[in-house]
Amino acid sequence: MVKNDIKRGANSQRDEIFENSPLGILFFNKEGKLIDANPAALKIIGVKSFDSIKDITIWDNEDIKLRTNELDKNMIIRFKATLFPNFRPTKVVFIDWIVTKSNSGFLVQMKDITAEEQAGIDLKKSVNLEIKTRDELDRVIEELRNAKEEYRVMAETVPYGVWKTDAKGKPTYASPVFLELLDMVLSDFKESGWINKLPPEDVEPVLRKWAEHAKTGEMMDTEHRVKGADKEYHTILERGLPVRDDKGNIISWVGINLDITERKQIEEKLEIALEKSEEEVKEVLLKLAEANKALELELISHLKSKDELKQKVDELEIANNEIQQFTYITSHDLQEPLRTMASYAQLIERRYKGQLDSDADDFIEYMVDGVKRMKAMIQGLLEYSRAGTEETIREFNANMAVNSALSSLQFAISECNAEIVVDKLPIISADESQITRVFLNLIGNALKFHKEGIKPKIHISAEKKDDEHIFSVSDNGIGLEEQYSDKIFEVFKRLHAIGEYQGAGIGLAIVKRIIDRHGGRIWVESELGKGSTFYFTLPKP
């Protein structure tokens, strides 16, 4: 019952986001046929009803059609282009397109950027008119010199390799980070480049790809290995862009090389771990998160310009989304063979339980129970990967979130005759559904871990302190030892034997993830046998 309520709430929230989103959203099925469009999409396209566009397919958009290979490879593409000619033939509309492919079809997001594009055109005209006098020209030249110096400083301080070649691919520059990785000096780099640092089997594919991009002038994006100063091969992510003159001719190439050896090693470990126990899965996911956090801290420490910092944060957010999507897809795909195992295990239980010896009955029971627990853990991992990823921040009274949680837990409250006291709570700025989930987990745990034979008593309160609200959920339950006060917030961490209490051991990890994404903190104060008090903070609106 509680799961159905939560599911209906999530569906309602998705419908609300779909209808009210300022972005145009189009859904196409696997064959590419349009199946739904939100009001913003209809407005951007310039039609009043869905019936006006119901017969189009995703392949009617030539810009998407030309990027089919890229979409099949990366599952997501983003580009800027005018609205396809099927619509608004008398008006040019510039669109920022994001196309996502999944097993069920295609999600297309549209943002009208006509005003921004026009502003850029107008700005270029304005600049051309302003540069008239010699003094202004000298000023522009000086600014260009400064920009070049700023580029040099940035290239020598960022934590990844930066390189430049002429139009034909002859190296002209490499940053210290890249030279250190290759164990080369700049003069040698300019003479021979880094092709000799590649393993023999990678040389031909890299040269072929370089030739293709040099011919088309498209951005180069590839992974390959190079031999580092430690004489070991490092995997690098290489991206290069052409620099063009006013006539569109390529005059040079600039790019970056990022050492992703550690990330590739972690990804390989993750693939292995998914075939093993849940403890190994947890360890690899935590390492991946730590590596991502370390990258974030390193970027913040090196980037000083506000614009540069915003750009890198956006890139980091994309990386986080890719990790979350990877976790979600991996966990989702694991469920299909698990369903097959569960079906056959339950079939064996129904047909043969009681017909074999007692050991066989025990083995069947262990198998069925193990499948159920693994299913619960995978479902928990799915929920953990999605927690806090879709947020709608607004101001609301925190009592509303508590009341929603209590309504969902009504059966459990009645079953154990719990006494719950809720103080007057403050107005907060957060995602209401996520905060409801926080209270749902904390109150649900207080009910689950109550003392046998003693009426559960739960008190929910809040206080203001400095620039934050501190919430507390107290109970008179079984409590826990102080040494476990941090470990209980880890994924799959259980303090009790399997079967003693229900659950996959991921609820508090989800709570911590939600609070972290809201800029808060969470901790517990408890004593074994004397109850627990969970505290969490949220910034004031």
Secondary structure as UniProt FT lines:
FT   HELIX           2..20
FT   STRAND          24..29
FT   TURN            30..31
FT   STRAND          33..37
FT   HELIX           39..45
FT   HELIX           50..52
FT   TURN            53..55
FT   HELIX           58..60
FT   HELIX           62..66
FT   HELIX           68..74
FT   STRAND          76..82
FT   TURN            85..86
FT   TURN            89..90
FT   STRAND          94..102
FT   TURN            103..104
FT   STRAND          105..112
FT   HELIX           114..130
FT   HELIX           134..157
FT   STRAND          161..166
FT   TURN            167..168
FT   STRAND          171..174
FT   HELIX           176..182
FT   HELIX           186..192
FT   TURN            193..194
FT   HELIX           195..197
FT   HELIX           200..216
FT   STRAND          220..227
FT   TURN            229..230
FT   STRAND          233..244
FT   TURN            246..247
FT   STRAND          250..259
FT   HELIX           261..273
FT   TURN            274..275
FT   HELIX           278..302
FT   HELIX           306..352
FT   TURN            353..355
FT   HELIX           358..386
FT   TURN            387..389
FT   STRAND          393..397
FT   HELIX           398..408
FT   HELIX           410..415
FT   TURN            416..417
FT   STRAND          419..422
FT   STRAND          427..431
FT   HELIX           432..448
FT   TURN            452..453
FT   STRAND          457..465
FT   TURN            466..467
FT   STRAND          468..475
FT   HELIX           482..484
FT   TURN            485..486
FT   HELIX           487..489
FT   TURN            491..492
FT   TURN            499..500
FT   HELIX           507..517
FT   TURN            518..519
FT   STRAND          522..526
FT   TURN            528..529
FT   STRAND          532..539
//
